[in-house]
Amino acid sequence: MKYHRSIFVVLFGLLTACNSGTKKKKEEKTATAANIPKVVTADIEEGIKANIDKKVAEGGGYFHMTADGKELRLKLVRVHTEYLSNLGPRRHFACVDLADVSGDVYDVDFFLEGDPGSMNVTETTLHKLNGKPFYTWKQRKDKTWYRLPVQNATSDLLGVVEGKDKFEFRYEVTFPNIQESAKMWIPVPQSDAFQTVELLTLDAPAEHQILEEKGYGNKVLYMELSPEHSGKKMAIVYDVERLEKNPYEAATSPTPYLNASLLMPVGDRFQILADSIISQKQNDGNIMKARALYDYIIDNMRYIKAGKYGTGDAVYACDAMTGNCTEFHSLFISLARSAGIPSRFAVGASIPSDRNEGGIDGYHCWAEFYAEGKWWPVDISEANKYTALATYYFGRHPANRIEFTRGRDLLVTPGPKSGPINFLAYPVMEIGETPAFPKTFFSFYRKANQENPDKLVSLP
């Protein structure tokens, strides 16, 4: 009996000692964690800007890098705030756009170490050139990330979710300083054959109403604001289920989509250029003609967010042969319509396929053309970035996106003093009669893999 009691005492002592050691280690870990300052994305943004500013000052006004033996002289264009990340104790990640004196724009990834106000760059790599990536990022099961060459990346890492996608989408607006009466127009995504959109929450500091845009069937949220709303935020959250879009039939007539719009002219130089591109395919069907125009833009335009980009001005796109998705698709629409192919414009947001939550890098737009009794989706700017997917994007839009509005030159009542809305993705705002540009941020949370949250959305 004493023997058994002695064993019990020894075991109890060992367990107590182990628990004591464990408790001590936890206390030490807690104490260590307490000494690490909390880092927010604004700290990382300040840290990367400070490092770049220092290098610019040392480099005679330029940030210097070398790529393929070429000396680059770069200027900061923007910091991708949606990708700023704290990777762990005193470890951070930032991604920025830097423009070379040649006009090329490089997307550069930075890793940093340190605390707020004292961060140093430990690694710098060129991620993209004019929107075309050298590598992609893939997440491990332990939530860490590693680089993967583009040629080895699967479609989901190149922006494509096939079949179906489900996510919550958050549209957040921060009002600027308002010194007199103001008005704001915000897109309201709608359900259709390819997306089911349910409003979950709408948190707005002012009364609002929904306007009907009759030209293309869009809905627009309208608010009237006053100085008391300065600096306040509004947020709209939607539950979205989206299907991959393939060529489809629609009851609407395609004829109106042959007409010019304010920034997408038809005829003249676009007729001449379209004829020269189509050339020997004049007697072929519209699908082959559209493909010729599609390939021409992929081969000749560069994805660069510089200059007069983002307006969707087909004349500018034709002259500069650069821009973002709006220029790519505006040029395509002007050329297609000039060739007698009905084409139309839509805008929304592309949901990242390589992660399941977080910020979104602004709006995205695309186009459709009409041939053989169907509307054919195209995404030329994405095909330009990932040429391996050029065939996919001719006739398909992936499931991981949400459409806000269709069409250009949108008319609503009441409408902006400036006239028709060019296209509606970010809010259109006027303070008095002066245009204003409120800070807008998109984010998402994917629901497709609740049973396995560590797994990215996979392709069927």
N, C-alpha and C positions, 0 to 999 in steps of 0.2 A: 504494500500500500504506500509506504514511504517512497519506494522506488518510483512508482507512478506519479506520486505528488512531486517528486524532485524533477522528473521529466517535464511535467506541466509548468513548473516554475521556470525552468530553463527556456522552454519554448515561449512562455509569456515574455520573459526577458528579452529574447531575441526579437520577437514581434514588436515589442515596445521600442527596442533599439532601432529596428528598421523603420518603424513609423516615425520615430523621432528624427532619424536621418532624412527621411522623405520630407517631413515637415520643414526641416532646416533648409533642404534644397529648394523647396517651394518658396520659403521666405527669402532666400538669397536671390532666386529668379525674379520674385516680385520686386525686391529692392532694386535689382539691376534694371528691370523694365521701367521702374519709377524714375530712374535717372535718364531715360531716353526721351527727349522732347517729342511731343505729338506733332506729326507732320500732316499738313493738308495740301491739296493740290496747288493752292496759291503759293505755298512755300517752295514747291518744286519748280513752278513756273518762274518765280523770282530767282531761284538758284540757277536754272539753265540760262536765263537771260543775262545774269551777272557773269557767268562763265563765257558766254558768247561775246558780250560787251568787252570783257578783258582781252580776249583774243583779237577782236576787231581793233582795239586800241593798240595792241602790240603789232598788228599786221598792217598798219598804215591805212586803216579804214575798211579792211576786208577780213573776213574769216577765211583762212587758207586751209585747203585740203587737197589731197592728191587722189585722182581716180584714173586708172589705166595709164599711168605715166603722165597725165595731164594735170598741170597746176590750176586749181580752181580758186577764183576770187569771189567770195560769196557774201551776200547781204541777207540778213534775217527778214523773212517774209511773214511768218507767223509761227506760233507755238500751238501744236495740236492739244488743246486743253483737255479734250475728251480722252486722251490716251495717257495723261500724266498719272503715274502710279508709284505708290510706296511699296517696295518689294520686300521689306523686312526692316529690322533695326538698322537705321542709317544707310539704307540702300534704296535707290530711286531710279525711275525710268522716265525719259522725256523724248518726244518726237517733234521735230520742227521742219519747216520748209525754208530752204535757203536758195536764193537765186544767184546764179553765176553771171558775170559780166557778159557772157555770150547769149544770155536769155534763157538758158536751161535752168530748170528748177529741180533741186535735189531734196528728197525727203531723207532726213538724217536721224538715226536713232542714237540716243545718248544714255549711258548709265552713269549715275552719280553716287557719291558717298558723302555722308556728313549730316549735320544738323541744320535746321532753318537758319539762314543768314551766313552759313559757312559750308557750302557744298562744293565738291570738286568732281570734275568729269574723270571717270576711270576708263571709259571705252567709248569710241565713236565709230559708227559704221554707216555707209551709204545704203539706204534701204530701197529708194526708188529714184528713177531718172524720168522726169516729165510724166509722172504717174505710173510708169512701168516698174514693177518691183524686181529686185535681184533675188529676193528670198521672201518667204512668208514665216509667220510664227505659228507654232503648234504647242498646245498645252498638254503636259503630262498629267497623270492621275493625281500626282501630289500638288497640282496647281502651279508648278513651275513651267517655264516656257523655254523653247529652244528654236533655233533657226532651221528652216528647211528650204533648200533650193527650189525655185519655182517649178523646174522641170520634174521634181519629185513630189510636188504637192497635189493632193486630190482636189476635186472640184469644190468641196466644201471649204477648203482653205483659200480658194480663189474667189470666194464670194457667192457661191451657188449652193442653195438648198433646194433640192428637187422634191416634187410631190406636194408636201404640205408643211406649213410652219405655223406655230401658235405662239403668241407673245403679247405682253402688255407694252403699250407704247405711250411715252410721256412727252407732252409738248409743253415746254415751260417758257414763259416770257417775263422778263424784268423790265418794268417801265422806266424810261429815262426821266430826266428832270422836265417837268411840265409846268410852264409858266402861264399858260392860257388854255382855253378849251381845246380838247384834242379828240381825234377819232381814230379807231383802229379796226382793221379787217383781218380776220384770221381764217385759214381754210378749215373746213370740217370734212374729214374723210367719210365716205359713204359705203354702204354694202353694195356689192354687185355680184356678178356670176363668179368672180375670182377672189373676192374678199368679203368676210363678214366682220363688220365693225360694230362693237357695242360700247357706248359711253359708260365708263365706270364712275369717274368723278370729274367735276368741273368746279374748280376753286377760283373764283374771280372776285376782285374787290369792287366791281361796279356792275350795274345792270347790263344785260346784254340781250340781243335778239338774233335770230337766224334769218339771213337773207337768202332769197332764191336767185341764183344766176341762171337765166333761162337759155342763154346761148349754148351751153354745154351741159346743163343740168347740175351745176355745182351748188354746194351750200357754203355759206360764209357767215361766220360769227362776227357780229358788229357791236362795238362798244363806244360810248361817249365818255371821255375822261376829263378830269379837272386837276388843278395843281395838287390837291390833297392825295392824289394817286401816285405822285412822284416816288420812284424807288420801290414801289410795291410789286409783288409778283402775282402772276396767274398761272395755273397749271391745269392741263386737261389730260386725263388718262383714259386710254381706250384698251379694250380687250379685242385682239385681232386674230382671226384665223384666215390664212392666205393660202391659195392654191397656186401652183406653178401655172403660168399662162402660156398656152400654145396657140397656133392660128385658130380663130373662132369666127363664127357667123354672128351678125348683129342685125337687128331690124332697121336701124337708122340708115338713111341714105348717105353714101360716101361723097356725093357731089359737092357739098359745101366745103369739103376738105381739099378742094383744088384751088380755093381762093387765096389771095395774098393776105397777110396780116401786117401790122405796122412795122415789125422788125424781121418779117420773113417774106420778102418780095418774091414775085413770080415773074418769069419771062426775062427778057433782055439778057444780061450777062449770065444769069442762071440757066436760061434756055440754051445759050451757046455752050456753056460748060457742060451741062447735062448731055447735050447732043454729042459732044466730043468724048465724054466718058462712055456713053452707051455705044456709040459708034456702030460696030458691026452687028450689034444686038437689036437694032431698030425694029426688025421684024419678029423678034422673040417676044415672049409674054412678059407681063409686068414683074413677075418674080425674078426673072433673069436680069431685067433692067434695074430693079431695085438692088439686087445683089451687086451689080457693077458699081452703083453709086455708093453702096455700103463699103465695098472694098476700097474704093478710091479714097474715101474719108479716113478709113483705118490706116491706109498706107501713107497719106500725105499730111494729116493733121497731127499736132502734138498736144498732149494734155498738159497745159501750163496755166496755172492760176495767176496770171499777171496781165497787165494792160487792162483792156476794157472787157474783161471776162465776166461771165455771170449774168449778162443782160439778154443773151439769146438773140444777138444781132447777127443775122446771116451775112450781111454785107461785111461786117468786121471779121467774121469767121473766114469768109472767102479771101479777104485781103491778108489777114495775119496768119491764117491756117493754124491758130492756136486757140486755146480756151478750155473751159470745163464742159460738163455734159450739155449745158444749154447751147453752147456754140456748136458742138458736134451734131446735135439733133436738129437745131435750127437750120444749119446748112443742108443737112439731108432733106429736110422737109421742103425747103425752097427748091432744091434740085429735083426732088421727086415730083412735086406739084408742077414744076415747069416741064417735066417729061410726061405729064398727064396721069401721074400715079397719085391718087388721093392719099394724104398722109396727115397724121395728127400728133399732137404733143401732149404729154402728161407729166406730172411732177409729184414727188412724194419723198420717201426716205428708204434707203437700203439698210436692212438690218444685218449687222455683222454675223457671219456664219462660223467664225472661228472661236467664238465665246458666247456665253449664255446671258450676259447682262452687261450694263454699262452705258457709256456715252456713245453717241453716233456723230460721225463727221459730217454734219450738215445735211442739206437736202440732196436728192438725186432726181434726175429726170430721164425720160426715155421717149421713144416714138413708136408708132405703128403705121404700116402702109396697107393699102387695100389691093388685093389681087386674087383672082380665081374665086370670087365670092366670099372671101374671108379677110379679116384683119390680121396682119402678121406683125407680132411684136419684134422690135429690134432694140438693142442697147449697144450703140456704136462706141461710146467712150469706154465701156467696160471691155469690149472686144479689142479696143486699141491697147488697153493695159495688159490684157491676157490674151495674146494672139492664139494660144492653144484653144481658147473658148470662142473664137470667132464664128465657128459653125454653130455652136450652141446658141449664141446670142442673135443669130439670124433666124427668128421664128419662135423665140422663147424668152420669157422673163422668169427668173427664179421665184420661189415661194417666199423668200425672205425679203419682202419689201411691203410697204404700205403706200397706196396711192391717195394723195390729197385732193388734187383737182386736175381737170382736163382743159386743154385749150389755151389760147392766148387772147389778149385784148378783152378781158372779162368785164362785163358791165353789170353793176348792181345799183340798187336805189335804197338808201342814199349811197352815193359813191364818192371816191376821192376827187378833190378839186383838180388834181393833175390829169384826170381823164381815165380811160380804160386801164384796168390793172394788167400789166404785161403778162405775168403769170403769178400764181399765188402759192408760195411755199412758206417763206418767212412772213411775219405780219407786215401789212402795209399800214403805215401810221402817218398822220398829219397833225402837227401842233399848230393850230391856226391854219394857215395855208402852206406851211413849210413841212416838207417830208422829214420824218424822223425814223431812226433805225434802232428799235429796242433790242436788247440782248436776248437771243433765242437759243435754247438748248434742248436737244432731243436725247432721250435715253430709252432703254428697253429692258425687259426681263422676259426671257424665253421660258415657255411652259412645256415645251415638247418632251423634255426628259426629266420629269419630276421623280420618276422611279430610279433614275441614275444621274444625279445632279453633276457628277464629275465628267460625264460623257458628253462630248459635243454632239450636236445634231448630225446624224449620219445620213448618207445618201441611200435610197432604196436599192 
